[in-house]
Amino acid sequence: MCRWLAYSGTPISLDQLLYKPRFSLIDQSMHSRLGVETTNGDGVGVGWYGADDAPALFRGVGPAWGDVNLRELARVTRSGLFLAHIRASTGTPVQQSNCHPFRYGRWLWCHNGAIHGFRELKRDLVLAVDPELYPSISGSTDSEVMFYLALTFGLRDDPVRAVERMAGLVEQTARAHDVPEPLQMTVGTTDGERVWAFRYSSVGKSRTLFYSTELNALRALHPDFALIQGLSEETRLIVSEPLGELEGAWQPVPESSYGVIQKGADELGSFTPR
């Protein structure tokens, strides 16, 4: 499958999370500890927000650990909100248009998991995409189709309901084709202001997903840990697997749930396909 992270908070250089932690995202591309595959070498991508309205995007088809352009970019680029993803293909080609995150306007989207039986379901699912959105699909993955279905169902207005409707359509279509337990997903998506994360699977045993502990609680546990001292109370991370072993730093996202990172109180709620 894949590994991904979402960061929101005090602007930092991308390499602070992509390269420097003990179990950084780049380390996970070679040595994933909680993923289905140990190695995630079928592409890498990062999308970040800066001065422009639309997020910037870097995607490469090679293994993340060997991408020298990504290393240079991450060293000099700072952002207060970004998504990063390392890919392990589930059958679609290794090409730039299939690398995450996917972008539409101000929105970014990344996914870990799969639509099982996608070859059988693809035609019906793609035909459900809004005709005005369809020309923007550039790759061949189930992940990108999921994104455009969510956009079709109102991602820009009500992200939780839109993703629930997307998941419901996938499961409904799978039943029509006698495909059991079709959906496995953790999803991260953002509009540059808030970040939404989803953890769900048709089988009820979803891929791992964690969120970071509130900074004030973490500082109380580890007052001498320098890395967290300069970060604002609003800073949060969502990760496929923890970036280190700091006690109390990571909390599992519950099964069949969603979370929202935003200014003020964050949200955590149940997720039910519609």
Residue pairs with C-beta under 8 A, 6 or more apart in sequence:
1 35
1 36
1 37
1 40
1 88
1 90
1 112
1 113
1 114
1 184
1 207
2 35
2 40
2 85
2 86
2 87
2 88
2 100
2 110
2 111
2 112
2 113
2 240
3 25
3 28
3 29
3 32
3 35
3 40
3 85
3 86
3 112
3 240
3 241
4 25
4 83
4 84
4 85
4 86
4 100
4 110
4 111
4 112
4 186
4 188
4 239
4 240
5 17
5 25
5 83
5 84
5 188
5 237
5 238
5 239
5 240
5 243
6 82
6 83
6 110
6 188
6 190
6 195
6 197
6 237
6 238
6 239
6 261
7 17
7 79
7 81
7 82
7 83
7 235
7 236
7 237
8 80
8 81
8 190
8 195
8 234
8 235
8 236
8 237
8 261
9 80
9 231
9 232
9 234
9 235
9 236
10 80
10 230
10 231
10 232
10 234
10 235
11 78
11 79
11 80
12 78
12 79
12 80
12 231
13 74
13 75
13 76
13 77
13 78
14 46
14 48
14 73
14 74
14 75
14 77
14 78
14 79
14 82
14 84
15 71
15 74
15 75
17 24
17 25
17 84
17 237
17 243
18 24
18 25
18 26
18 46
18 70
18 74
18 84
19 26
19 71
19 74
21 27
21 243
21 244
22 243
22 244
22 245
23 31
23 33
23 241
23 242
23 243
23 244
23 245
24 243
25 64
25 84
25 86
25 243
26 64
26 65
26 86
28 35
28 40
28 86
28 240
28 241
29 39
29 40
29 41
29 44
29 63
29 64
29 65
29 86
30 38
30 39
30 41
30 63
30 65
31 38
32 38
32 39
32 40
32 241
33 241
34 208
34 240
34 241
35 88
35 112
35 207
35 208
35 240
35 241
36 88
36 207
37 88
39 88
40 64
40 86
40 87
40 88
41 62
41 63
41 64
41 65
41 86
41 88
42 61
42 63
42 87
42 88
42 89
42 94
43 59
43 60
43 61
43 62
43 64
43 86
43 87
43 89
43 94
43 96
43 98
43 99
43 100
44 59
44 60
44 62
44 63
44 64
44 67
44 70
44 84
44 85
44 86
44 87
44 99
45 57
45 58
45 59
45 60
45 84
45 85
45 87
45 99
45 100
45 101
45 110
46 57
46 58
46 70
46 73
46 74
46 82
46 83
46 84
46 85
46 101
47 55
47 56
47 57
47 58
47 82
47 83
47 84
47 101
47 103
47 108
48 55
48 56
48 77
48 79
48 81
48 82
48 83
49 55
49 56
49 79
49 80
49 81
49 82
49 192
50 56
50 79
53 106
53 192
54 103
54 105
54 106
55 103
55 106
55 108
55 192
57 101
57 103
57 108
58 69
58 70
58 73
59 96
59 99
59 100
60 67
60 69
60 70
60 96
60 99
61 94
61 95
61 96
61 99
64 70
64 86
81 190
81 192
81 195
83 100
83 101
83 108
83 110
83 188
83 190
84 101
85 99
85 100
85 101
85 110
87 94
87 98
87 99
87 100
89 98
90 114
90 142
91 118
92 98
92 139
92 140
92 141
92 142
93 140
95 139
97 138
97 139
97 140
98 139
98 140
98 141
98 144
100 109
100 110
100 111
100 143
101 108
101 109
101 110
102 108
102 109
102 110
102 139
102 143
102 144
102 147
103 109
104 133
104 136
104 147
104 148
104 151
105 156
106 191
106 192
107 151
107 155
107 156
107 189
107 190
107 191
108 189
108 190
109 143
109 146
109 147
109 150
109 187
109 188
109 189
110 143
110 187
110 188
110 189
111 143
111 146
111 147
111 185
111 186
111 187
111 188
112 185
112 186
112 187
112 207
112 240
113 183
113 184
113 185
113 186
113 201
113 206
113 207
114 142
114 184
115 121
115 125
115 142
115 145
115 146
115 170
115 174
115 182
115 183
115 184
116 174
116 179
116 181
116 182
116 183
116 184
117 174
117 177
117 179
117 182
118 142
120 177
120 179
121 170
121 173
121 174
121 177
121 179
121 182
122 142
122 145
124 173
124 176
124 177
125 145
125 149
125 169
125 170
125 173
126 134
126 137
126 145
128 149
128 152
128 169
129 137
129 145
129 148
129 149
129 152
130 148
130 151
130 152
133 148
133 151
133 152
134 148
136 148
137 144
137 145
137 148
138 144
146 166
146 170
146 185
146 187
147 189
149 165
149 166
149 169
149 170
150 159
150 162
150 163
150 165
150 166
150 189
151 162
153 161
153 162
153 163
153 165
153 166
153 169
154 161
154 162
154 165
155 162
155 163
155 189
156 191
159 189
159 196
160 196
160 258
160 260
160 269
160 271
161 274
163 187
163 189
163 196
163 198
163 258
163 271
164 271
164 272
164 273
164 274
165 273
165 274
167 183
167 185
167 200
167 271
167 273
167 274
168 273
168 274
170 182
170 183
170 273
171 182
171 183
171 202
171 273
173 182
174 180
174 182
174 183
174 202
180 202
181 201
181 202
181 203
182 202
183 200
183 201
183 202
183 273
184 201
184 202
184 203
184 206
184 207
185 198
185 199
185 200
185 201
185 206
185 207
186 197
186 198
186 199
186 206
186 207
186 208
186 209
186 240
186 253
187 196
187 197
187 198
188 195
188 196
188 197
188 238
189 195
189 196
190 196
193 262
194 260
194 261
194 262
195 236
195 238
195 260
195 261
195 262
196 258
196 259
196 260
196 261
197 209
197 211
197 238
197 253
197 258
197 259
197 260
197 261
198 257
198 258
198 271
199 206
199 207
199 209
199 253
199 254
199 255
199 256
199 257
199 258
199 271
200 206
200 255
200 256
200 257
200 271
200 273
201 207
204 255
204 256
205 255
206 255
206 256
207 240
208 240
208 241
208 252
209 238
209 239
209 240
209 252
209 253
210 238
210 239
210 240
210 241
210 242
210 250
210 251
210 252
210 253
211 236
211 237
211 238
211 239
211 250
211 251
211 253
211 259
212 218
212 235
212 236
212 237
212 238
212 239
212 249
212 250
212 251
213 221
213 248
213 249
213 250
213 251
214 233
215 228
215 231
215 232
215 233
215 235
216 233
217 248
218 225
218 228
218 246
218 248
218 249
219 225
219 228
219 229
221 247
221 248
222 228
222 246
222 247
222 248
225 246
234 263
236 261
236 266
237 243
238 253
238 259
238 261
239 250
242 249
242 250
253 259
253 268
254 268
256 270
256 271
256 272
257 268
257 269
257 270
257 271
258 267
258 268
258 269
258 270
258 271
259 266
259 267
259 268
259 269
260 266
260 267
260 268
